[in-house]
Amino acid sequence: MGKEKNPEDDYIAQEFIALEEVKDYRVYVVGKKVAGGLTRETSEKGEFRTNTTQGGSANFYIPDEKISNLAIRYANEANLG
């Protein structure tokens, strides 16, 4: 049997970039296909958290072909797919 994967070994780090307006895009990759996308925005100017539990908003969106291809490529390179 192979080595069991420890969920605590998985992480993604990203640099914080201060912006006046904050909006993030999430693209969900399942296997080698994009299953959908989500945008999240802050509740007020000067806020950096986009969490919906912190007052942020979330909306579904359909990623275009360029974003979809990038998401699939990065998920595969990071062994996340």
N, CA, C and O of each residue as an XYZ file, in Angstrom:
324
protein
N       0.836     -1.184      0.000
C       0.000      0.000      0.000
C       0.884      1.253      0.000
O       2.000      1.257      0.520
N       0.350      2.291     -0.592
C       1.080      3.547     -0.625
C       0.939      4.319      0.675
O       0.128      3.984      1.539
N       1.735      5.344      0.787
C       1.705      6.200      1.968
C       0.388      6.977      2.006
O      -0.039      7.536      0.996
N      -0.248      7.009      3.175
C      -1.489      7.776      3.305
C      -1.164      9.265      3.315
O      -0.155      9.693      3.876
N      -2.024     10.033      2.695
C      -1.821     11.469      2.604
C      -2.357     12.151      3.856
O      -3.486     11.892      4.272
N      -1.567     13.006      4.444
C      -1.964     13.768      5.626
C      -2.555     15.101      5.171
O      -1.859     15.879      4.517
N      -3.830     15.391      5.498
C      -4.454     16.648      5.067
C      -3.710     17.880      5.567
O      -3.815     18.948      4.963
N      -2.971     17.753      6.644
C      -2.234     18.898      7.174
C      -1.026     19.254      6.308
O      -0.442     20.325      6.472
N      -0.647     18.358      5.384
C       0.471     18.629      4.485
C       0.061     19.516      3.308
O       0.921     20.046      2.605
N      -1.236     19.681      3.092
C      -1.729     20.467      1.965
C      -1.955     21.913      2.377
O      -2.645     22.180      3.361
N      -1.381     22.839      1.634
C      -1.618     24.246      1.890
C      -1.346     25.040      0.619
O      -0.631     24.601     -0.282
N      -1.932     26.196      0.586
C      -1.682     27.126     -0.503
C      -1.376     28.466      0.137
O      -2.165     28.961      0.942
N      -0.250     29.056     -0.204
C       0.134     30.362      0.327
C       0.026     31.385     -0.792
O       0.349     31.103     -1.946
N      -0.428     32.558     -0.436
C      -0.498     33.614     -1.427
C      -0.122     34.928     -0.785
O      -0.402     35.167      0.389
N       0.515     35.774     -1.567
C       0.968     37.071     -1.090
C      -0.230     37.998     -0.888
O      -1.155     38.008     -1.701
N      -0.213     38.780      0.200
C      -1.256     39.774      0.439
C      -0.890     41.038     -0.320
O       0.221     41.550     -0.184
N      -1.818     41.539     -1.112
C      -1.628     42.776     -1.856
C      -2.741     43.730     -1.442
O      -3.918     43.457     -1.679
N      -2.371     44.843     -0.827
C      -3.366     45.814     -0.357
C      -3.987     46.538     -1.557
O      -3.276     47.102     -2.390
N      -5.300     46.515     -1.631
C      -6.047     47.171     -2.703
C      -7.174     48.002     -2.104
O      -7.648     47.722     -1.002
N      -7.599     49.025     -2.839
C      -8.735     49.814     -2.367
C     -10.016     49.004     -2.404
O     -10.793     49.015     -1.449
N     -10.233     48.308     -3.499
C     -11.397     47.436     -3.627
C     -10.890     46.004     -3.728
O      -9.963     45.713     -4.483
N     -11.499     45.129     -2.971
C     -11.035     43.743     -2.962
C     -12.113     42.832     -3.539
O     -13.273     42.861     -3.128
N     -11.692     42.034     -4.494
C     -12.572     41.047     -5.105
C     -11.696     39.857     -5.460
O     -10.652     40.022     -6.091
N     -12.105     38.671     -5.066
C     -11.325     37.506     -5.473
C     -12.188     36.571     -6.304
O     -13.415     36.550     -6.208
N     -11.494     35.808     -7.115
C     -12.139     34.870     -8.022
C     -11.729     33.462     -7.618
O     -10.549     33.193     -7.389
N     -12.692     32.576     -7.533
C     -12.436     31.173     -7.242
C     -12.884     30.365     -8.446
O     -13.975     30.576     -8.974
N     -12.039     29.441     -8.876
C     -12.393     28.557     -9.976
C     -12.277     27.135     -9.443
O     -11.234     26.748     -8.914
N     -13.331     26.370     -9.581
C     -13.381     25.013     -9.055
C     -13.075     24.018    -10.160
O     -13.814     23.901    -11.137
N     -11.961     23.297     -9.985
C     -11.515     22.311    -10.964
C     -11.753     20.922    -10.384
O     -11.312     20.610     -9.278
N     -12.454     20.098    -11.149
C     -12.705     18.714    -10.757
C     -12.136     17.840    -11.869
O     -12.595     17.878    -13.011
N     -11.122     17.050    -11.507
C     -10.441     16.260    -12.530
C      -9.725     17.194    -13.483
O      -8.824     17.928    -13.074
N     -10.104     17.178    -14.718
C      -9.495     18.061    -15.717
C     -10.528     19.013    -16.321
O     -10.377     19.472    -17.453
N     -11.577     19.300    -15.552
C     -12.630     20.193    -16.033
C     -12.952     21.251    -14.985
O     -12.838     21.015    -13.782
N     -13.356     22.417    -15.466
C     -13.819     23.478    -14.568
C     -15.285     23.220    -14.261
O     -16.111     23.096    -15.166
N     -15.599     23.141    -12.969
C     -16.973     22.874    -12.538
C     -17.754     24.165    -12.330
O     -18.985     24.141    -12.305
N     -17.067     25.280    -12.182
C     -17.748     26.553    -11.979
C     -16.816     27.569    -11.358
O     -15.634     27.304    -11.137
N     -17.366     28.728    -11.085
C     -16.571     29.797    -10.500
C     -17.384     30.619     -9.524
O     -18.613     30.561     -9.504
N     -16.676     31.381     -8.718
C     -17.303     32.195     -7.685
C     -16.480     33.461     -7.523
O     -15.250     33.399     -7.506
N     -17.132     34.597     -7.404
C     -16.439     35.828     -7.047
C     -16.855     36.189     -5.634
O     -17.991     35.946     -5.227
N     -15.920     36.774     -4.885
C     -16.227     37.230     -3.530
C     -15.732     38.660     -3.388
O     -14.631     38.994     -3.826
N     -16.556     39.503     -2.769
C     -16.195     40.908     -2.589
C     -16.330     41.302     -1.132
O     -17.091     40.706     -0.370
N     -15.568     42.324     -0.766
C     -15.624     42.823      0.603
C     -16.919     43.579      0.849
O     -17.605     43.991     -0.086
N     -17.238     43.752      2.121
C     -18.473     44.432      2.486
C     -18.340     45.949      2.461
O     -19.328     46.660      2.278
N     -17.117     46.445      2.646
C     -16.935     47.893      2.681
C     -15.513     48.265      2.280
O     -14.609     47.430      2.314
N     -15.327     49.520      1.903
C     -14.019     50.024      1.500
C     -13.050     49.937      2.681
O     -13.420     50.232      3.818
N     -11.822     49.535      2.407
C     -10.819     49.421      3.450
C     -10.784     48.046      4.114
O      -9.851     47.728      4.852
N     -11.792     47.249      3.852
C     -11.860     45.883      4.390
C     -11.141     44.956      3.425
O     -11.228     45.143      2.211
N     -10.428     43.951      3.947
C      -9.735     43.013      3.065
C     -10.358     41.631      3.074
O     -10.075     40.824      2.188
N     -11.205     41.337      4.058
C     -11.807     40.000      4.145
C     -13.021     39.901      3.222
O     -13.907     40.755      3.237
N     -13.035     38.852      2.431
C     -14.169     38.626      1.529
C     -15.090     37.535      2.053
O     -16.033     37.136      1.368
N     -14.824     37.048      3.262
C     -15.645     35.988      3.846
C     -17.101     36.432      3.932
O     -17.392     37.539      4.384
N     -18.006     35.574      3.501
C     -19.425     35.915      3.589
C     -19.878     36.005      5.047
O     -20.824     36.730      5.354
N     -19.223     35.285      5.936
C     -19.580     35.359      7.362
C     -19.103     36.661      7.990
O     -19.508     37.008      9.100
N     -18.232     37.387      7.270
C     -17.737     38.683      7.738
C     -18.413     39.835      6.985
O     -17.949     40.973      7.040
N     -19.499     39.536      6.290
C     -20.243     40.577      5.584
C     -19.950     40.680      4.103
O     -20.584     41.473      3.408
N     -19.002     39.897      3.601
C     -18.699     39.922      2.171
C     -19.815     39.268      1.371
O     -20.706     38.627      1.928
N     -19.751     39.440      0.059
C     -20.777     38.830     -0.797
C     -20.124     37.856     -1.762
O     -18.951     37.999     -2.108
N     -20.886     36.873     -2.189
C     -20.398     35.866     -3.136
C     -21.395     35.729     -4.274
O     -22.607     35.753     -4.060
N     -20.877     35.585     -5.481
C     -21.713     35.416     -6.664
C     -21.099     34.375     -7.582
O     -19.879     34.316     -7.734
N     -21.938     33.558     -8.193
C     -21.467     32.576     -9.159
C     -21.106     33.269    -10.464
O     -21.711     34.275    -10.833
N     -20.118     32.725    -11.154
C     -19.800     33.216    -12.493
C     -19.229     32.074    -13.310
O     -18.783     31.065    -12.764
N     -19.248     32.241    -14.614
C     -18.707     31.222    -15.510
C     -17.365     31.736    -16.027
O     -17.316     32.716    -16.770
N     -16.266     31.066    -15.631
C     -14.948     31.505    -16.085
C     -14.819     31.375    -17.603
O     -15.328     30.425    -18.199
N     -14.133     32.340    -18.223
C     -13.925     32.249    -19.668
C     -12.861     31.171    -19.968
O     -12.281     30.591    -19.050
N     -12.623     30.923    -21.231
C     -11.724     29.841    -21.645
C     -10.300     30.055    -21.129
O      -9.653     29.106    -20.686
N      -9.810     31.294    -21.184
C      -8.447     31.593    -20.732
C      -8.292     31.279    -19.234
O      -7.334     30.615    -18.838
N      -9.216     31.748    -18.417
C      -9.160     31.503    -16.976
C      -9.334     30.013    -16.685
O      -8.643     29.462    -15.829
N     -10.242     29.371    -17.386
C     -10.463     27.932    -17.193
C      -9.194     27.141    -17.483
O      -8.814     26.266    -16.705
N      -8.537     27.448    -18.603
C      -7.309     26.736    -18.965
C      -6.200     26.960    -17.940
O      -5.468     26.031    -17.602
N      -6.076     28.197    -17.443
C      -5.080     28.488    -16.410
C      -5.368     27.714    -15.129
O      -4.461     27.137    -14.530
N      -6.621     27.703    -14.715
C      -7.002     27.003    -13.486
C      -6.709     25.513    -13.586
O      -6.197     24.914    -12.640
N      -7.030     24.918    -14.720
C      -6.770     23.491    -14.928
C      -5.267     23.230    -14.901
O      -4.806     22.279    -14.269
N      -4.510     24.075    -15.587
C      -3.056     23.899    -15.626
C      -2.448     24.005    -14.227
O      -1.631     23.167    -13.845
N      -2.837     25.024    -13.460
C      -2.273     25.201    -12.123
C      -2.707     24.094    -11.174
O      -1.913     23.650    -10.344
N      -3.943     23.646    -11.281
C      -4.408     22.549    -10.430
C      -3.602     21.283    -10.716
O      -3.233     20.552     -9.797
N      -3.336     21.035    -11.989
C      -2.546     19.845    -12.355
C      -1.103     19.968    -11.896
O      -0.526     19.005    -11.391
N      -0.507     21.167    -12.071
C       0.881     21.366    -11.657
C       1.035     21.236    -10.151
O       2.072     20.779     -9.669
N       0.019     21.632     -9.408
C       0.069     21.551     -7.944
C      -0.490     20.228     -7.417
O      -0.619     20.036     -6.208
N      -0.818     19.320     -8.338
C      -1.414     18.027     -7.974
C      -2.676     18.197     -7.128
O      -2.902     17.450     -6.176
N      -3.492     19.186     -7.487
C      -4.734     19.448     -6.759
C      -5.946     18.876     -7.470
O      -7.015     18.767     -6.869
N      -5.805     18.508     -8.743
C      -6.931     18.035     -9.522
C      -7.252     16.585     -9.324
O      -8.189     16.071     -9.935
